[in-house]
Amino acid sequence: MERALAAARRLTKTRPMETRTALVTGAAQGLGQQFAVALAGRGYRVAGLDLQPQPETAGKILDYVELVVPDVTDEQQLRQALEQVIDRFGTLHVLVNNAETVPEADFEDITPEEWRHVMRFNLEAPYLLTRAVLPYLKAAGWGRIVNIASSAVLSAPPTMVPYVTSKAALIGFTRVLASALGPYGITVNAIAPRTPHAAPAVQEPADLVSTLMYVVDEGSGTVTGQTLNVAGGPVPG
């Protein structure tokens, strides 16, 4: 980690930052694509990471790094992907952990392998990627980490036990990490949209985009460790 931090500092010195750079996971489609496009529209240089190619997203953004990572829990693959971002942009400031898997099944039907897959994809992958980008955020002296959780944590749908468990853990991860990274000028927040699988979604994608823009804004440096519930109203208990 110290070696990566030293390398990041050297890159920051040799390649001065002109605009901020953001990395969004799950950027091939849906909310991740909208996040990437919105950040680019706000002047960010954007890299998108997904399991699959992202031609549609790339076609919407002028300066875009497309990262295809078949296994988001493979540290080597993540490091190699991150190197592409640094080679292109020189540094990194914002990480949006948006990618997720949303299986549904009765609890008794969930195999240990399926349980582990959800935990690795929804929780371990954000941990690994956050750990990998931290040297660059620290070197920049400014950073925003945004984890996409779910209001399903509050509504607890009975057929989504692994998913809800993983998202509840992600919220805990957000709160503790915010305390650890505050001294470095890095905020960590979570956004919890209403998961369509759990209940009818009543929020518009623009609501989630505007919330993202709020927490990554320069003026939101004292907003950290928070989970912003963007569910369009009270979540059923």
N, C-alpha and C positions, 0 to 999 in steps of 0.2 A: 504494500500500500504506500509506503514512504517513497519507494522508487517511482511509482506512478504519479505521486504528488509532485515530485521533483521534475518529472518529465512534463507534467501539465504546466508547471511554473515557467519552464523554459519555453514551451510553446506560446504561452501568454505573452512573454517578453518579446519573442521574435515575430509574432504575428498579432499585432495590436487588434483588439476587438473594435469593430465598427458598429455592429449591431448584435443583439443577443441571439443565441442559438437555442432551439428547443428540440427535444427528442420525444416523439409520441409513439407509444406502442399500440398495436391493433389498428394501424393507420390505413389499411387497405380499403376499408368501407365503413359505413355507419358513423357512429359518434367519433371514432378515432380519426376518420377522414375529415369530419367537420372541424374537429379540434385543430388538425394540422393546417387546414385551409384558413381558419380564422387567425391562427398565430401568424401565418405568412402574411395575411392581410394587415396585421398589426405591425409588420416590419421585421418579424423574426425570420432568421434562416432556419429551415425546418428539415429534420430527418425523421423518416417514418420507419418503424420496425414492425414486421408482421411475419407470419408463417408463410405467406404467399406473396408473389409480386404485386405491385401497387400501381399499375399503369394509369388507372383513373385518377388516383390522388396525385401522381406525378404530373399528369396533364393539367391539373388545376393550379400548380405551384411552379413559379419560374425557377427558383433555385432550391432544388429538393434532392436529398440523398435518400435513395430507396434501399432499405436494408431487409434482406430476406434471411430469416433465422429459423431453420426447421425445428430446432429444439430450444425453446426459451429458457430451459433450465440447465443448459450446457454452458458452463462458464467460459470455455474457450471460444465457442461460437459468439457469445455476447461480447467478449473482449475484441474479437476480430471485427465485429460489426461496429463497435464503438471506435475502433481505430480508423475506420472509414470516415466517420463523422469528424474526428479530430484532424485527419489529413485534409479534409475538404474545408472545414470551417475554423480550425485552430483551437477551439474551446467549446464549452457547453455551459448553459446557465439554467435551463428548465428541463425537467423530466416529468412526463405525464404517463403514469402507469395505468393504461386504459384497457389493455387486452385482458380477456377473461374467458372462461368456459362456464356455461350455465346448464348443467345437466339436471334432469328431474327424474326422480324415482322414489318409490316407497323405501323407507330406511332399511327394512329387512332385505331388500333386493340389491342394495349397494355392496359391491364386492370391495375387499381391501384395496385391490388394484385401482378401482374407480375412485375410491376415496383419496388415495395417494395422488392420483393424477390431478384431481381438482385442487388439492393443497399445493402441489408443485406448481401448477399453472397460475393459480390465483394468488398465491402467497409467496412461494419460494422465488418465482421469477421476478416479482417486484423487488424482493430483497436483494437478489443477485445483481440486478441492473442498477439499483440504487447504490449498492456497494461499489460497483464498477465506475459510476459517474462521479462519485463524491470527490475524488482528487481534483477533478476539473472545476467543480463548483467551488471548492475551497480555494483553489488557486485564483479563481476569478473574484473571490471575495463577495460573491452575491449569487444566490440561487433560489430556485423554487421547485419543490417536489410536490406533485399532485397525484394522489392515489384515488382511483375511481372505485368507490365502495358501492353500497346499495341500501336503499331504504328497506329492503327485505330483512335486514338485520332487526328492524323494529317490528315488522309484521309476521316474521317467522313462518312462512308457508311450509306445511308439513312435508311436501315432496322435494324440498330443496335443502336438506340437512347439510350436505357437504358444502354447498355454495354459500349458505348463510354463515356457516362456521368459518369458512375462509375469509369472508368479507368482515366478520366481526373481528377476526384476528388482524386483518389489514387496518382496521380502525385503531386497534391497540398499538400496532406498529407505528402508525402515523403519530399518535400522541407521544409515545416515548422518544421516537426519533426527533421530533420537534424540539424536545428539551436538549437532546444531545447536540443538535446542529445549530441552535440559536446563536451561540458565540461566533459562528463563522458567517453570519449574515444570510443563512439559509433557512427558509421557512418550509414547513411540511404540513400540508392540509389534505383532507379527503373531501370528495364530492359524492353524495349519496343520491343518485337518481332513483326513481321508482322503476324497478325491474319489471318489464312487461310480462314476464313469465309468472310473476308473483301476484300482480294486480294490474288492472287497466292503467296504462300510462296516461297521465293527464298533462304532463309538462311537454313543452315544445323543445326540440333540439336547441333552439336559440337560447332558451333559459339556461341550459347546461353550458353552452358556449360563453354566455355572459358571466356565469359564475366562475368559469375557468379564468377568464380575462381579469376578473376581480382579484382572485388569489395570486395570480402571477404579476399583478401590477406593481410598479415601483413603490407606490404609496401604501401597499398592503404588508409592509414589513413587520408590523406588530400583530398580524393575523396569522397565528401558527398553532399547530396541534388541534385544529378544529375540524369537525365533520359538518359540512354544510348540507343539510337535508333538502334536496331540490325535488320534492315529490308531488308538487302541485296541490298540497293540502295535507291534512292529518293522515298519517299512515294507520290503517286498521290494525288493532291489536290482536 
